[in-house]
């Protein structure tokens, strides 16, 4: 009787048999993990390098098709990013671009912001950088927007 109880308690502690990773992955997840062709990678790299600020979004700045894309456009407007230094790509127009950009940046969501060819992040990162002041610093250092004049000079001019 003691052996049976002991055997039962130890069998509960034993690790379950390993399930192959393939069995854990859903068919849609396996499809999303396709590899980006070198041609597609080159096209995305050219797009990212085409202008100082590049935003991959759903829709366009005049008519964003999701709230996160709308928020990203609004943050760029607040920071005064000039239209001539901004290029946007509507990922809804091209399904290969929509999947490819996620693979290119290794970031799962849209929108995605690039500054001077470097991936910055998605909407959540963009909002955090905006709130902390890091985004303004990034745009000034990258030469996207001019630095703001110190508040002292502005207040002295008014006296």
C-alpha positions as CSV (number, residue, x, y, z in Angstrom):
1,X,0.0,0.0,0.0
2,X,2.8,2.4,0.9
3,X,4.6,1.6,-2.4
4,X,1.4,2.3,-4.4
5,X,1.0,5.7,-2.7
6,X,4.6,6.6,-3.2
7,X,4.6,5.5,-6.9
8,X,1.4,7.6,-7.5
9,X,2.9,10.7,-5.9
10,X,6.2,10.4,-7.9
11,X,4.4,9.8,-11.2
12,X,2.5,13.1,-10.7
13,X,5.9,14.8,-10.3
14,X,7.4,13.3,-13.4
15,X,7.7,15.7,-16.4
16,X,5.2,15.1,-19.1
17,X,6.4,13.7,-22.4
18,X,7.8,16.4,-24.6
19,X,5.5,17.6,-27.4
20,X,7.2,18.3,-30.7
21,X,7.4,22.1,-31.4
22,X,5.7,21.5,-34.7
23,X,2.7,20.2,-33.0
24,X,2.5,23.3,-30.8
25,X,2.6,25.8,-33.6
26,X,-0.7,26.7,-35.2
27,X,-0.9,26.6,-39.0
28,X,-1.4,30.3,-39.1
29,X,1.7,30.9,-37.0
30,X,3.8,28.6,-39.2
31,X,2.6,30.6,-42.2
32,X,3.6,33.9,-40.6
33,X,7.2,32.6,-40.1
34,X,8.0,32.4,-43.7
35,X,11.4,33.8,-44.7
36,X,11.8,37.1,-46.5
37,X,13.4,36.9,-49.9
38,X,16.5,38.9,-50.6
39,X,14.6,40.9,-53.3
40,X,11.9,41.8,-50.8
41,X,14.5,42.6,-48.1
42,X,16.3,44.9,-50.6
43,X,13.1,46.7,-51.5
44,X,12.2,47.3,-47.9
45,X,15.8,48.5,-47.2
46,X,15.5,51.0,-50.1
47,X,12.1,52.2,-48.7
48,X,13.5,52.6,-45.2
49,X,16.5,54.6,-46.5
50,X,14.5,56.7,-49.0
51,X,13.7,59.6,-46.6
52,X,14.8,60.6,-43.1
53,X,11.5,59.5,-41.5
54,X,9.6,56.4,-42.8
55,X,6.3,55.2,-41.4
56,X,4.8,51.9,-42.3
57,X,1.1,52.2,-41.4
58,X,-2.4,51.1,-42.2
59,X,-3.9,53.7,-44.5
60,X,-2.3,57.0,-45.2
61,X,-1.7,60.2,-43.0
62,X,-4.9,61.8,-44.3
63,X,-7.0,58.6,-43.7
64,X,-5.4,56.2,-41.2
65,X,-7.2,52.8,-41.1
66,X,-6.5,52.0,-37.5
67,X,-6.1,53.9,-34.2
68,X,-2.5,53.0,-33.7
69,X,-1.6,54.4,-37.1
70,X,-3.6,57.5,-36.4
71,X,-1.8,57.9,-33.1
72,X,1.6,57.6,-34.8
73,X,0.7,60.2,-37.4
74,X,-0.5,62.6,-34.7
75,X,2.7,62.2,-32.7
76,X,4.8,63.0,-35.8
77,X,2.6,66.1,-36.4
78,X,3.0,67.2,-32.8
79,X,6.8,67.0,-33.3
80,X,6.6,69.0,-36.5
81,X,8.1,66.5,-38.8
82,X,8.1,68.2,-42.2
83,X,6.1,66.4,-45.0
84,X,9.2,66.5,-47.3
85,X,11.2,64.5,-44.7
86,X,8.4,61.9,-44.1
87,X,7.3,59.0,-46.3
88,X,4.6,56.6,-45.5
89,X,3.7,53.2,-46.8
90,X,0.2,51.7,-46.7
91,X,0.7,48.1,-45.8
92,X,-3.0,47.4,-46.5
93,X,-2.2,47.9,-50.2
94,X,0.4,45.2,-50.4
95,X,0.1,41.9,-48.3
96,X,3.8,41.0,-49.0
97,X,4.9,44.3,-47.6
98,X,2.6,43.9,-44.6
99,X,4.2,40.5,-43.7
100,X,7.7,41.5,-44.9
101,X,8.1,44.6,-42.8
102,X,7.3,42.6,-39.7
103,X,10.0,40.1,-40.6
104,X,12.4,42.8,-41.6
105,X,12.2,44.6,-38.3
106,X,11.5,41.5,-36.2
107,X,8.6,43.6,-34.8
108,X,5.1,42.0,-34.9
109,X,2.9,45.0,-35.2
110,X,2.1,47.9,-37.5
111,X,2.7,50.9,-37.5
112,X,6.5,50.9,-37.6
113,X,8.7,54.0,-37.5
114,X,12.2,54.3,-39.0
115,X,14.5,57.4,-38.6
116,X,17.5,57.7,-40.9
117,X,17.2,54.0,-41.8
118,X,17.1,52.8,-38.2
119,X,14.0,51.1,-36.7
120,X,12.6,53.1,-33.8
121,X,9.6,51.0,-32.8
122,X,5.8,50.7,-33.0
123,X,3.1,52.9,-31.7
124,X,3.7,52.0,-28.0
125,X,7.4,52.8,-28.2
126,X,6.6,56.0,-30.1
127,X,4.1,57.1,-27.5
128,X,6.6,56.3,-24.6
129,X,9.4,58.2,-26.4
130,X,7.0,61.2,-27.0
131,X,6.0,61.3,-23.3
132,X,9.6,61.1,-22.0
133,X,11.0,63.6,-24.5
134,X,13.3,61.1,-26.2
135,X,11.5,61.4,-29.5
136,X,12.1,65.1,-29.7
137,X,15.8,64.5,-28.9
138,X,16.0,61.9,-31.6
139,X,14.4,64.1,-34.2
140,X,16.7,67.0,-33.3
141,X,19.9,64.8,-33.3
142,X,18.8,63.3,-36.6
143,X,18.3,66.8,-38.1
144,X,14.6,66.2,-38.8
145,X,13.4,69.2,-36.8
146,X,15.4,72.2,-35.6
147,X,16.1,72.5,-31.9
148,X,13.8,74.6,-29.8
149,X,15.0,77.8,-28.4
150,X,15.5,77.9,-24.7
151,X,12.5,79.3,-22.7
152,X,14.7,82.0,-21.1
153,X,15.4,83.7,-24.4
154,X,11.8,83.7,-25.3
155,X,10.7,85.2,-22.0
156,X,13.5,87.8,-22.0
157,X,12.4,89.0,-25.4
158,X,8.9,89.6,-24.1
159,X,10.0,91.9,-21.2
